[in-house]
Amino acid sequence: MSRHLISIDDLDRAGIERILDLARSFAEVSGREIKKVPALKGRTIVNLFYEASTRTSSSFELAAKRLSADVVNIRSAGSSVDKGESLKDTVRTLSAYDPAAIVIRSPWAGAAQQITGWTDAAVVNAGDGKHEHPTQALLDVFTLTQALGGLEGLRIWIVGDVLHSRVARSNILAFQRMGATVTVCGPPTLIPRGIESLGCAAQDTLANLGEADVVYVLRLQQERMQEAYVPTLREYAQRYQVNRARLREGQIVMHPGPVNRGVELSGEVIDSDAALIDAQVKSGVAVRMAVLYELLVGAPVLQVVA
């Protein structure tokens, strides 16, 4: 891995596998009564979030604390950002505290890459606009690997609002890198033009959903929609909701959260044994521990978790 994680393209397959190996070791730490290792003791991690987040922000905070780092959490609401401070000045101010890493979530595509030029800290992209969300893809790969042993030969369908989803782009890249074939599916208005250039197939109907081994459902991101991409939520649910009637026995269902229950995914599926949604959340801490450790230490993990 380079000294930053901005995109899944920063990792080849060997790099992803190294993160997965680290995450397995840290998952074991998370099962102990004392859930800490001293790997980052005395170092500071800044979490800079310009968008609302529950899962990502809390898991990055827990990950840093379990590595014994000092953590500074900055939310745009209530900070100097509300007073008009630029991203550049915010990053320069935070860099004065000599952080080892800055984890940033931003509504602006490219923001994570941009701030690498303004700080000496390692930068981790926790989601930038519609661009990418690499640690979500890594935790999804980890979750599937834990459940199935690997992704080689898996057929994965990504269903829903692909257009506005940074998760979709990162997952298409990561799933394929690990040997899966990927199909995206949704209304034509929510499938980016030219998405096939990433190596995936595209469908506008769930008619062939039964061919998927894994159905990865995306949230309908109404807060990012400036125009009507679907006629009504009811009509969207009628055509694209993943429910029990549309699933065959043995299919696995995933969702990055938060779920619009009853819209893109039915309640009975969310609460069923087919869903790995809770496992994805649990995987987040171990995988983000692995990412921070790999960026900032890079030594054999057995030295710190034995």
N, C-alpha and C positions, 0 to 999 in steps of 0.2 A: 504494500500500500504506500502511496505517496504520503506526505506529511499532512494532507488534508483529505477529507472524504466529502466530495461535492456531488459525485455521480457514481452510479454503479460501474460506469466505464473506468473509474479509478481502480477497479479490482478485476483481475483475471480470475479464471476458475480456481486456480491454486490459492489466490488471495481470499476468495470467498470461503474456501474450505478451511483455511487457517482461522478465519473468524469463527466458523462453526465449531472447530475444535476448541478454541478458547472459550466460546460460549458454553460448551458442555462442561468444561471445568468450572466456570463461574456459576452455572446452574446448580452444581453440587454444593458450592459455597452458600448459595441462597437457601439450600435445604438444611443448613446447620442452625444451631441455636444462636450462635454468634455469627452474623452474616457479613463480617467485614474481613478484608485483607489489606495489608499496609502498602499496596503497590503505588498509590499516588499520595501518600502521606506528605503533607507540607506543600502540596501543589494546589492551584486554584482552577476551578472550572466555572466559566460564566455561561449561564443559560439565558440567551437573549431572544425573547419571544414577542414578535410583533403581531401574532395572531393567537386567538384563543386555542387552548390545547389542554386536554386532561391526560390522555394516555402517554403522549410523547414527552411532555414536560415532566410529568411525575416520574416516568421511568428513567429519563436522563438524570434527574435529581437523585433518585435512589441509586442508580448505577455509579454515579460519582461518589456518593457517600459510602457505598459499600466498598469502594476502592480507597477509602479514607481521605479523599480530597476535600478541600474546603469548597463550598458551593455558593455562588452568588446568582440569584434568580432575578432577572430584570424583565418586567412586563411593560409593554409600551404604555398601557393605561396607568396613569399616576406617576409616570417617569418624566424626565426632561423631554422625551419625544412628544408628549402632549403640549409642550411649550414651543415646539417647532424645531427642536434640535435635529440636525441631519443625521443620517445613518453613519456617515463618515466621522462626524464629531463624537457621536455616541461610542463608536468602536475605539476611537483614539482615547477617549476618557477611560473606558474600561481597560484598555491596554496598559494604562498607567499603573494598574494593580498587578501587572506581570502575570496574567493568566497563562496556564499551560495550554488551555483550549477554550475556544468560544463555540458554543452550540447555538445556531441561529435558525429560527423559523421566521419566514418573511412572506408577505403576499406578493413580493416582487421577484419574478423569475430572474435568476442571475445574481441575486444579492449575496448569496454565500460565496460564490466565486469572486465577486467584487471585493469583499472585505479581506480576502487573503492578501491583498496589496496594502492594507492599512494596519496590519498587526503582525507581530512575530509569533502569535499563538497559532496552534493547529486549529483549523476550522472544520466543523462538522455541520453539514447541511441537514437540518431537521425539517425540511420542506420549504421550497421556494416557489411560490406561485403555482403555475401549472407545470413546472419543469420536472423536478424529481423529489423523491423522499427515500434516499438509499437505505437508511437504517430500517425503515418499514419493510422494504424488500428483503433485507437480510434476516429480519426476524421471521418473515413469512417462509423463507427458504429453510430456516432452522426449525420452525414448527412442523413443516412437511417432512423434513428429514427425520425428526424425532418420531413422527407418526408412522412414516412409511419406509424409512431407511434411506431414502434418496429420491431424486427427481428424474433420474434417467428414464426416458421413454414415457413419462407421464404426459397425459393430454389435459391441459389446463385451459378452461374458459374463463375470461374476465368479462363480467356482465355488468352493464349499466352506463353510468356517466363517464365514459372514457375521456371525453373532450376536456373536462375540467379537472381530471385526476392526475396529480403528480405521482400517486401510488402506482397507477397503471403503467406509466412509462418505466419507472424503476423496476417494477415486477416483470414486465415483458422482457427487459434486458437480463435480469437476474435468473428468471425461470429458464430462459433459453440457454444461458451460459451454463446452467447446471444440467442440461440435457433434456428438458421438457419441450414439448411443442405447445404453442400458445395461439388461441383464437380469442379475439375480442368481439363482443356482441352488444348491440344496443340500437336505439333509434338512429337512423342515418344522420340526424342533426347533432347527435352526441358522439359520433365516431370521427376523430380527426381525419381530414383528407390526407391521404398518403401514409397512413399508419402502417401499411404493409411493408414500408421501407425498413421498418424495425425487425422484419423477419416473421411477423405474425400473420395469421389470416383474419378476415373480418366477416361477420355475419350480421344481418339485421333482423333475425328472427331466432326464437329459442327452439325451433322445430328439431334441430339436431343436438340439443343439449345433452341427450343421453350418451353421446360419444365421449363426454368429458369424464375424466377420473376425479378432477377437482373443479369445483365451481367457485370462483372468486368473485364475490358480489361487491359492487361499488356503491357508495352513497350518492344519491341525487343531490348535487351541490347547488341548491337553489340560491345560496348567498353569492355565488359567482356568476349567476345568470343575469345578464342585462336585458335579455329579450326572451320571448317564449320559445323554448327549445322543445317542449312537449305540450300538447293541448291542455291536459289536466293531469293531476296526480293519479286520479282514479283510472284514467285511460292508460297512463304509463304502467300502473300496477297490473291492469288487465293483460297487457301484452308482455311485460318484462319482469314482473315480480317472480322471484325464485321461491316457489312453494312446494309442498310435499307432492302435489299432483304432477309437477314438472320434473321431479327428481326420481331417479331409479335407485334401487337398493344398492348400497355400497359406495355411493358418491359422497365425497367430502365437500363441505361448504366452509368458506372462509369469508371474512369481512374485516376491513381495517378499522371500523368504528369511527365515529359513532353511527349506530344503525338508525335509519328511519323505519322503525318497526311498522310493518303493515304496508310499506311502500315498496322498496326494492327487495325486501326479504320478509317472509311471513313469520309471525310469532312462533308458530309450531316448529318451524325449521330452526330458528334461533335457539330454541330451548331443547332441540333434539340432540341425540348422540352423534348425528352427522356433522354438527357444527364444531369447528375448532377455534371459535372466536375467543373463548376464555384462555385457551392455550396460547393464542397469539399474544394476548396481553401479558401473560406470564413470561413468555419468551423475551419480551421487550427489554427487561432489566438485564438479563444475562448477555444478550446480544450487544446492548449498548455498553455494558461493562467491557465486553471483548473489543469493541471498536475503540473506546477510549484507551484501553490498555495497549492495543496494537499501535495506535498513533503515538502514544507518549512513552511507552516503555519498550515494547518489541522484543523483550527477552523471553526465553522459554517460560510458559506460565506455571509449570510445576514448581518453579523457584518461589512462587508467592502463594500458592494455594495448598502446598503440601502440609 
